[in-house]
Amino acid sequence: MISQDDFESTKKKLASFKGVKGVIVTSSEGLPISSTIDMEKTEKVAALITSLVKKTSQVVQALGEESYNFLILDTQEGNILVAPEEEQTLIVLREAEKEV
């Protein structure tokens, strides 16, 4: 298990990367633990991503795989990066890279 100091340091580091709009950490039940964005959006995203994580696990198992480590959702506005763990899920909201 990661220490609270390491956890906060990692969250701040992720939030500081170019294009990152937000970092959310939820419990495995979908309850927000920590976030860098407003609470209303945090709660909505946490609930929806938790549901998606559960469904993704079911799909992975149906395909005969043991588990998955990372989920990337590409949208027109950017990416939603999801790293589920046993007790927590890390969600990073990232803007789309601008083409030059």
C-alpha beads as a LAMMPS data file, in Angstrom:
LAMMPS data file: protein, C-alpha beads

100 atoms
99 bonds

1 atom types
1 bond types

-500.0 500.0 xlo xhi
-500.0 500.0 ylo yhi
-500.0 500.0 zlo zhi

Masses

1 110.0

Atoms # bond

1 1 1 0.000 0.000 0.000
2 1 1 1.266 3.466 -0.890
3 1 1 1.876 5.989 1.889
4 1 1 -0.282 9.117 2.084
5 1 1 2.722 11.344 1.340
6 1 1 3.642 9.321 -1.752
7 1 1 0.014 9.349 -2.814
8 1 1 -0.290 13.139 -2.559
9 1 1 3.053 13.611 -4.303
10 1 1 1.987 11.373 -7.188
11 1 1 -1.365 13.151 -7.513
12 1 1 0.326 16.564 -7.625
13 1 1 2.866 15.345 -10.158
14 1 1 0.159 13.939 -12.443
15 1 1 -1.891 17.137 -12.146
16 1 1 1.130 19.210 -13.162
17 1 1 1.641 17.474 -16.523
18 1 1 0.767 19.509 -19.594
19 1 1 -2.801 18.878 -20.742
20 1 1 -4.043 17.231 -17.540
21 1 1 -7.460 18.675 -16.672
22 1 1 -8.003 16.653 -13.531
23 1 1 -6.974 13.756 -11.338
24 1 1 -9.521 11.751 -9.362
25 1 1 -8.991 8.878 -6.960
26 1 1 -11.991 6.783 -5.966
27 1 1 -12.620 3.861 -3.683
28 1 1 -13.498 0.561 -5.343
29 1 1 -17.138 1.397 -4.531
30 1 1 -16.924 4.636 -6.527
31 1 1 -16.704 7.069 -3.631
32 1 1 -14.367 9.989 -4.334
33 1 1 -11.281 9.962 -2.103
34 1 1 -9.369 12.833 -3.652
35 1 1 -9.734 15.123 -6.646
36 1 1 -8.282 18.178 -8.314
37 1 1 -11.599 19.195 -9.920
38 1 1 -14.951 20.402 -8.573
39 1 1 -16.947 17.984 -6.416
40 1 1 -20.039 17.777 -8.641
41 1 1 -18.026 16.651 -11.660
42 1 1 -15.854 14.428 -9.459
43 1 1 -18.860 12.550 -8.079
44 1 1 -20.391 12.084 -11.530
45 1 1 -17.161 10.872 -13.139
46 1 1 -16.322 8.618 -10.163
47 1 1 -19.690 6.865 -10.304
48 1 1 -19.646 6.371 -14.075
49 1 1 -16.035 5.196 -14.243
50 1 1 -16.602 2.748 -11.378
51 1 1 -19.485 1.230 -13.316
52 1 1 -17.319 1.070 -16.436
53 1 1 -14.473 -0.598 -14.509
54 1 1 -16.842 -3.319 -13.303
55 1 1 -18.236 -3.906 -16.801
56 1 1 -14.732 -3.944 -18.288
57 1 1 -13.692 -6.591 -15.754
58 1 1 -16.664 -8.711 -16.821
59 1 1 -15.693 -8.401 -20.493
60 1 1 -12.065 -9.288 -19.751
61 1 1 -13.140 -12.365 -17.784
62 1 1 -15.581 -13.403 -20.537
63 1 1 -12.653 -13.303 -22.969
64 1 1 -10.740 -15.695 -20.723
65 1 1 -8.244 -13.140 -19.484
66 1 1 -7.323 -12.871 -15.810
67 1 1 -7.424 -9.098 -15.420
68 1 1 -6.495 -5.792 -16.985
69 1 1 -4.238 -3.009 -15.739
70 1 1 -5.205 0.117 -17.613
71 1 1 -8.078 1.543 -19.628
72 1 1 -7.832 4.454 -22.067
73 1 1 -10.909 6.183 -23.440
74 1 1 -10.198 8.418 -26.423
75 1 1 -12.688 11.224 -26.895
76 1 1 -12.829 14.216 -29.202
77 1 1 -11.903 16.392 -26.225
78 1 1 -9.009 14.235 -24.997
79 1 1 -8.440 11.053 -23.016
80 1 1 -9.736 9.475 -19.865
81 1 1 -7.032 7.289 -18.347
82 1 1 -8.175 4.721 -15.786
83 1 1 -5.904 2.619 -13.583
84 1 1 -8.002 0.313 -11.392
85 1 1 -6.481 -1.312 -8.336
86 1 1 -8.005 -3.554 -5.707
87 1 1 -9.061 -0.806 -3.303
88 1 1 -8.792 2.356 -5.395
89 1 1 -9.075 3.625 -8.951
90 1 1 -6.973 6.425 -10.412
91 1 1 -8.642 8.535 -13.112
92 1 1 -6.775 11.146 -15.144
93 1 1 -8.652 13.533 -17.450
94 1 1 -6.413 14.810 -20.210
95 1 1 -6.977 17.327 -23.009
96 1 1 -6.484 16.268 -26.611
97 1 1 -3.050 17.095 -27.965
98 1 1 -3.205 20.002 -30.328
99 1 1 -1.867 19.372 -33.808
100 1 1 0.677 21.837 -35.094

Bonds

1 1 1 2
2 1 2 3
3 1 3 4
4 1 4 5
5 1 5 6
6 1 6 7
7 1 7 8
8 1 8 9
9 1 9 10
10 1 10 11
11 1 11 12
12 1 12 13
13 1 13 14
14 1 14 15
15 1 15 16
16 1 16 17
17 1 17 18
18 1 18 19
19 1 19 20
20 1 20 21
21 1 21 22
22 1 22 23
23 1 23 24
24 1 24 25
25 1 25 26
26 1 26 27
27 1 27 28
28 1 28 29
29 1 29 30
30 1 30 31
31 1 31 32
32 1 32 33
33 1 33 34
34 1 34 35
35 1 35 36
36 1 36 37
37 1 37 38
38 1 38 39
39 1 39 40
40 1 40 41
41 1 41 42
42 1 42 43
43 1 43 44
44 1 44 45
45 1 45 46
46 1 46 47
47 1 47 48
48 1 48 49
49 1 49 50
50 1 50 51
51 1 51 52
52 1 52 53
53 1 53 54
54 1 54 55
55 1 55 56
56 1 56 57
57 1 57 58
58 1 58 59
59 1 59 60
60 1 60 61
61 1 61 62
62 1 62 63
63 1 63 64
64 1 64 65
65 1 65 66
66 1 66 67
67 1 67 68
68 1 68 69
69 1 69 70
70 1 70 71
71 1 71 72
72 1 72 73
73 1 73 74
74 1 74 75
75 1 75 76
76 1 76 77
77 1 77 78
78 1 78 79
79 1 79 80
80 1 80 81
81 1 81 82
82 1 82 83
83 1 83 84
84 1 84 85
85 1 85 86
86 1 86 87
87 1 87 88
88 1 88 89
89 1 89 90
90 1 90 91
91 1 91 92
92 1 92 93
93 1 93 94
94 1 94 95
95 1 95 96
96 1 96 97
97 1 97 98
98 1 98 99
99 1 99 100
